[in-house]
Amino acid sequence: MAKPKLAVVGGQTLLGREIREQAKDFDVHPMDTTDDEGKTLVRDSDDLALMSPLDRKIIESAAVVMLAGDLESTAKARKMRARDLIDLTGILEIDPTSRLRSPLSETPLATKPAPVEVIAHPAATMLALFLQSLEAAFPITLSVINVFHPASEFGTPGITELQQQTVALLSFQPVIKKVFDTQAAFAMLARLGEDSPNKIEKIERRIENNLASLIKATLPMPSLRVSQAPVFHGLSASAWVEFKAAPDLKRILSILGKAGFDMRDSSLEPPNNVGIANQDGIAIGAVETDRNNPRAIWFWLAADNHRITVTNALMVARERLKS
């Protein structure tokens, strides 16, 4: 039986590469974000991948189209096709025909698929699943969460600039600041430079809005802060959660483990963004009762941001094929 055809706009991006690695049950057709003639050769570590330019025939004939490119390529693909589009970047959240999706953390949908389905920010998926799992056993009164944002959320340009800044600083050379408009290497940042095309405050709002849509007022919204971390890949988050009554710590660990989290108890090192790279799921460790509040517990979370996004996208694609 032939595999369903999956067109990927932005096949050369970090998200596009993750799709190509994970979509083994699809016939994947990766396309560059340009419509130049000819094909582009892209190197993925030790692998070479040949990218077609944007091709209307491929987009129109595919069972599903995934959008992992920039604003321009997304707009072009949207004009070529009106339905069965899965946006992994959040660009089409403003599209009136779109719907936010996160199968990893949402309740099953009874309605038909929307023409455009936008995959939630990976931090929103991670936090929604975490908070909902806790709330089911121990009602939450308040939570405060700091998300540490990696350079890879800005794609290859973010990874490249962080690497260049690191090398330049160690060589006592001026740093390039096109992506961050400030020194991001060796620095924790509450905000990026004024001229950066990326804004931390905009990312915070997107995560908050996505999270609010996913939890649907079933629990108190957390107070959220996003910080730009000097790391290449992987989400991390420090979460402080206060409950209505002092919870049993062992039961908390058991409940989260049964919910599918990779739990790291005191006998194991807490998870980190390096160790979680290329791994499925969400890891939690350093779970400790607040010394000043017996009803509150600290948690440390880590996950591969692109793996979460692509896993959600592929789950949505498989749903569409069944509908």
C-alpha positions in Angstrom: 0.0 0.0 0.0 1.4 3.4 -1.0 2.3 5.8 1.7 0.2 9.1 1.8 1.9 12.0 0.2 3.2 14.7 2.6 4.4 18.0 1.2 6.8 20.0 3.5 7.2 23.7 2.8 10.5 24.7 4.4 12.1 21.3 4.2 15.5 22.8 4.7 14.6 24.3 8.1 15.2 22.7 11.5 11.5 21.8 11.7 11.6 20.5 8.2 14.5 18.2 9.0 12.7 16.9 12.1 9.6 16.2 9.9 11.7 14.3 7.4 13.3 12.2 10.2 10.0 11.4 12.0 7.5 11.0 9.2 8.5 7.4 8.2 4.9 6.4 7.4 4.5 9.2 4.8 5.9 9.8 1.3 7.7 13.0 2.2 8.2 15.7 -0.5 10.4 18.4 1.1 10.5 21.8 -0.7 12.8 24.8 -0.2 11.1 28.1 0.9 12.1 29.6 -2.5 10.6 29.1 -5.9 13.9 29.4 -7.7 14.4 26.9 -10.6 16.4 23.8 -9.9 16.9 21.9 -6.7 18.7 22.7 -3.5 21.1 20.3 -1.8 21.0 20.5 2.0 23.3 18.8 4.4 21.8 17.3 7.6 24.8 16.3 9.7 26.2 13.3 7.7 23.2 13.2 5.4 22.4 15.0 2.2 18.9 16.0 1.2 17.7 17.3 -2.2 15.0 20.0 -1.9 12.6 20.9 -4.7 11.6 24.5 -5.0 8.0 25.5 -4.1 6.0 23.4 -6.5 2.2 24.0 -7.0 1.7 20.5 -8.4 3.2 18.9 -5.3 1.3 21.1 -2.9 -2.0 20.5 -4.7 -1.6 16.7 -5.0 -0.4 16.0 -1.5 -2.7 14.5 1.1 -1.4 16.9 3.7 0.8 20.0 3.5 3.0 21.0 6.4 4.3 24.5 6.7 7.7 24.9 8.4 9.1 27.9 6.5 9.0 31.6 6.7 6.2 34.1 6.2 6.7 34.5 2.5 6.7 30.7 1.7 3.7 30.2 4.0 1.7 32.9 2.2 2.5 31.4 -1.2 1.5 27.9 -0.1 -1.7 29.2 1.5 -2.6 30.7 -1.9 -1.9 27.5 -3.7 -4.1 25.4 -1.3 -7.1 26.2 0.9 -7.3 23.1 3.1 -5.4 20.2 4.7 -2.7 22.6 5.8 -0.8 22.1 9.1 1.2 25.2 10.2 4.1 24.4 12.6 5.3 28.0 12.9 2.3 29.8 14.3 2.3 32.2 11.3 -1.3 31.3 10.3 -2.8 31.8 13.8 -4.5 34.9 12.4 -6.1 33.0 9.6 -9.9 33.0 10.2 -10.1 29.3 9.0 -7.4 28.1 11.4 -7.7 26.2 14.7 -5.1 25.6 17.3 -4.0 22.0 17.8 -2.0 20.0 20.3 -3.0 16.4 20.4 -0.4 15.7 23.1 -2.2 17.9 25.6 -5.8 18.5 24.3 -9.0 16.6 24.8 -10.0 14.6 21.7 -11.9 16.7 19.2 -15.4 15.7 18.1 -15.6 18.2 15.3 -14.3 17.9 11.8 -10.8 19.1 11.0 -10.4 22.8 10.2 -9.0 23.8 6.8 -5.8 25.1 8.6 -4.6 23.6 11.8 -1.9 25.5 13.7 0.3 23.6 16.0 0.6 25.1 19.5 3.9 26.5 20.7 5.9 23.6 22.2 6.1 25.4 25.6 2.3 25.7 25.7 1.9 22.0 25.0 4.5 21.1 27.7 2.9 23.3 30.3 -0.7 22.3 29.5 0.0 18.6 29.8 2.0 19.2 33.0 -0.6 21.4 34.7 -3.6 19.4 33.7 -2.0 16.2 35.0 -1.4 17.9 38.4 -4.9 19.5 38.6 -6.6 16.2 38.1 -5.3 15.0 41.5 -4.4 18.1 43.4 -6.3 21.3 42.7 -4.0 24.2 41.9 -4.4 27.7 43.4 -1.5 29.5 41.8 1.6 28.8 39.6 4.6 30.8 38.4 6.6 29.5 35.5 9.8 30.7 33.9 10.4 29.3 30.4 14.0 29.2 29.1 13.8 29.8 25.3 16.4 28.2 23.1 18.1 29.7 20.0 16.7 26.9 17.8 13.2 28.4 18.1 14.6 31.1 15.7 15.6 28.3 13.3 19.1 27.9 11.7 19.8 31.7 11.8 19.4 31.6 15.6 21.7 28.6 16.0 24.3 30.0 13.7 24.4 33.4 15.3 24.7 32.0 18.8 27.6 29.8 17.6 29.2 32.8 15.9 28.9 34.9 19.0 30.4 32.2 21.2 33.4 31.9 19.0 33.8 35.6 18.6 33.7 36.3 22.3 36.2 33.6 23.1 38.4 35.1 20.4 37.9 38.7 21.7 36.2 39.7 18.4 33.0 41.8 17.8 29.8 39.8 17.8 27.2 39.5 15.1 23.7 40.7 16.3 21.3 40.2 13.4 19.0 37.7 15.1 19.2 38.8 18.7 20.4 42.4 18.3 22.4 41.9 21.5 24.9 39.5 23.0 23.0 36.2 23.6 26.1 34.0 24.1 26.9 33.5 27.8 23.9 35.8 28.8 20.5 35.3 30.2 18.1 37.8 28.6 14.7 39.1 29.6 14.4 40.9 26.3 16.2 41.0 23.0 17.6 44.1 21.3 15.2 46.8 20.0 16.1 46.0 16.4 15.8 42.3 16.7 13.1 40.8 14.3 12.1 38.6 17.2 10.5 39.8 20.4 10.4 37.9 23.7 7.3 39.7 24.8 5.5 38.5 21.6 6.7 34.9 22.3 5.3 35.2 25.9 1.9 36.3 24.6 1.8 33.5 22.1 2.6 30.9 24.7 0.0 32.4 27.1 -2.7 32.5 24.4 -2.0 29.0 23.3 -1.9 27.7 26.9 -5.2 29.4 27.7 -6.8 27.8 24.7 -5.5 24.3 25.6 -6.5 24.3 29.3 -9.8 26.0 28.6 -10.2 27.6 32.1 -10.1 24.2 33.8 -7.4 25.6 36.2 -5.9 28.9 37.1 -3.6 30.4 34.4 0.0 30.5 35.5 2.0 33.7 35.7 4.5 33.2 32.9 7.9 34.7 32.0 10.1 33.8 29.0 13.8 34.3 29.2 16.2 33.9 26.3 18.8 31.3 27.4 22.2 30.9 25.8 21.5 27.4 24.6 21.2 26.0 21.1 18.3 23.6 21.5 15.7 22.3 24.0 13.1 23.9 26.2 13.6 24.1 30.0 11.2 25.5 32.5 11.2 26.2 36.3 7.7 25.9 37.7 6.4 26.8 41.2 3.0 25.4 41.9 0.8 26.1 44.9 -2.0 23.7 45.7 -5.2 24.1 47.8 -3.8 21.6 50.3 -0.3 20.3 51.0 0.1 17.4 48.5 2.0 14.2 49.1 5.2 14.5 47.2 5.5 10.7 46.5 2.0 10.7 45.1 2.8 13.7 42.9 5.7 11.8 41.4 3.6 8.7 40.9 0.8 10.6 39.2 3.1 12.4 36.8 4.9 9.2 36.0 1.6 7.5 35.2 0.7 10.5 33.0 3.7 9.6 30.8 6.3 12.0 32.0 9.9 10.9 32.3 10.3 11.4 36.1 13.7 11.9 37.6 13.6 11.3 41.4 16.3 12.4 43.8 18.5 9.4 42.9 18.8 10.8 39.3 20.2 14.0 37.9 17.5 16.5 36.9 16.8 16.6 33.1 18.5 19.3 31.0 18.1 20.6 27.4 21.2 18.7 26.2 20.2 15.3 27.5 16.6 15.6 26.2 17.7 16.4 22.7 16.2 14.0 20.1 14.1 12.4 22.8 10.3 11.9 22.9 8.2 13.2 25.8 8.8 15.6 28.7 11.2 15.0 31.5 10.7 16.3 35.1 13.1 16.4 38.0 14.3 18.5 40.9 10.8 18.1 42.5 11.0 19.7 45.9 8.6 21.1 48.4 9.0 24.9 48.9 10.8 25.4 52.2 8.7 28.5 52.9 5.3 27.1 51.8 4.2 23.5 52.5 1.4 23.8 49.9 3.9 24.6 47.1 6.2 22.5 45.1 9.1 23.3 42.7 9.5 21.4 39.4 12.1 21.5 36.7 10.9 20.5 33.2 12.8 19.8 29.9 11.8 18.8 26.4 13.0 18.8 22.8 11.0 21.7 21.4 11.1 20.6 17.8 10.3 17.0 18.7 7.1 18.2 20.5 6.0 20.4 17.6 6.6 17.7 14.9 5.0 14.9 17.0 1.9 17.1 17.4 1.9 17.9 13.7 2.2 14.2 12.6 -0.6 13.2 15.0 -2.8 15.9 13.4 -1.8 14.7 9.9 -2.8 11.1 10.8 -6.1 12.2 12.1 -6.9 14.0 8.9 -6.2 10.9 6.8 -8.7 9.0 8.9 -11.4 11.6 8.7 
